[in-house]
């Protein structure tokens, strides 16, 4: 079955440093979504990527979708303490499914 | 509050008992998902509804789990004969279209003792 892996599992950074998480799917994706989950909270949608090679930016966050539509990345420039949380990618396969498979997540801690 | 609402927020039950959770999606959303999340893991897909039709169900889901969305509005998830391994956060999400963002509820935390 479809699997979605993320690396790293954990990342501790000093405030102001950059952070990147990578997402890899075992199957080609129709689209990929990114979510942020704060400790004790529920996943909150960040963005969706649909096109091969697509790049989208949201302030300090940059999202990329790979050319083969099997991988994606999230890069945060100059992290802030408010960036703390777990970042999940969620991909939907191209094979006529409705479900999104969530990645294993990357837990980010930002040290002030 | 016009977000996704889940009840109860917490449920403690004895092994072997049945439990039912309710999800009220955002009113104009016709798509509804149920997920299960355990500590340190990403949400695991359980089932998907489009209006009242259950269009997809995880093959990993045992027959002790059943979900309904009778009028295409709220949904219920029932777990029969609960086991300790069912202890998890059960999340509901809704969306308005196939490629649109999903809004998650706060979840129902189930503890089976």
Contacts between the chains, C-beta under 8 A, distances in Angstrom:
chain1	res1	chain2	res2	distance
A	1	B	59	7.8
A	4	B	42	7.9
A	30	B	99	7.8
A	31	B	99	5.6
A	33	B	101	6.9
A	33	B	102	7.5
A	41	B	106	8.0
A	42	B	91	6.3
A	42	B	104	4.3
A	42	B	105	6.6
A	42	B	106	5.5
A	42	B	107	5.7
A	43	B	43	6.5
A	43	B	91	7.4
A	43	B	93	7.9
A	43	B	104	5.0
A	44	B	104	7.2
A	45	B	101	3.9
A	45	B	102	6.4
A	45	B	103	7.1
A	48	B	99	6.7
A	48	B	100	7.7
A	48	B	101	6.4
A	50	B	99	6.6
A	88	B	42	5.1
A	88	B	43	7.4
A	90	B	42	7.7
A	90	B	43	7.8
A	97	B	56	6.6
A	98	B	31	7.8
A	98	B	48	4.6
A	98	B	50	7.4
A	98	B	55	5.9
A	98	B	56	4.9
A	98	B	98	7.3
A	99	B	33	7.6
A	99	B	45	4.4
A	99	B	48	5.9
A	99	B	56	5.6
A	99	B	58	7.5
A	100	B	33	7.6
A	100	B	45	6.7
A	100	B	102	7.4
A	101	B	45	6.6
A	102	B	35	7.7
A	102	B	42	3.4
A	102	B	43	4.8
A	102	B	44	7.2
A	102	B	45	7.7
A	103	B	42	5.6
A	104	B	41	6.9
A	104	B	42	5.7
A	105	B	40	7.9
A	105	B	41	7.4
A	105	B	42	5.0
